[in-house]
Amino acid sequence: MFKLTSLNLNGIRSASSKGLESWLAQSRPDCICVQEVKAQAADVAERFEQLADLRGYFHFAQKKGYSGVAVYTRHEPSDVRVGYGSTEFDAEGRYVELRFDSGSTKRSIISCYFPSGSSGEERQQAKYRFLEEFYPHLEKLKREREFILCGDVNIAHQEIDLKNWKGNRKNSGFLPEERAWMSKLLGDAGLVDVYRQLHPGTTDECYTWWSNRGQAYAKNVGWRLDYQLATSKVAKTAHIASIHKASRFSDHAPLTIEYDYKI
């Protein structure tokens, strides 16, 4: 069995101060993919290189205090890929892939942080550029190996994926173009939204992010922005999915899925 968690930290130092390591020691995932580390290599050294006996592999953003992703794992990877070959977005620290290859068996665990377009039109256009170039990368990867991509995708795919869908139809994260991209990824590209495979109709219980404005968390006015996207062979082995809300480490909640799958 392979237990995999994904969490946007909104800063590794902040999340750690809120009990993240204690929770990891208790929940004992085999691997946790994190986004928005918001730290540099010097900040991580001798402090966050490991979390609860999991060793971390990072992709830091060039800009201090911005973005950054990591995969913490119990298993030694055969290779680590930092960035996906983007001249524009690799500098932003958005992609790290751990490969676990043995003979003809090729498997990857990926942590990815998709751009947000909520700050304005300029970043929304950047988000569209990211989606356009990231899609063929995932298509190519799927032809070569099995994988699970964990990440803050910054897209609520369906109406059941956010509380106030009617009022957000013109807002970044729920725009028709973004949702169409997700539909194509899960249709033509053949990837699987593993949480939705296990919980196809869940509404209020599916949210993983809540705005810090107003009483969004208290009122459960949330969005499902965090995903585990897998190749179909791996997705078929998933059997338990849970979203941890009993304690808060950031404005996102950890998404954990258990697979009958060996790394």
Beta strands, then each sheet from edge to edge (+ up, - down):
strand 1: 2-8
strand 2: 31-35
strand 3: 50-51
strand 4: 54-59
strand 5: 69-73
strand 6: 79-82
strand 7: 95-102
strand 8: 105-113
strand 9: 146-152
strand 10: 192-193
strand 11: 209-210
strand 12: 222-223
strand 13: 226-230
strand 14: 238-243
strand 15: 255-259
sheet 1: 3+ 4- 5+ 2- 1- 15+ 14-
sheet 2: 6+ 7- 8+ 9+ 13- 10+
sheet 3: 11+ 12-
end
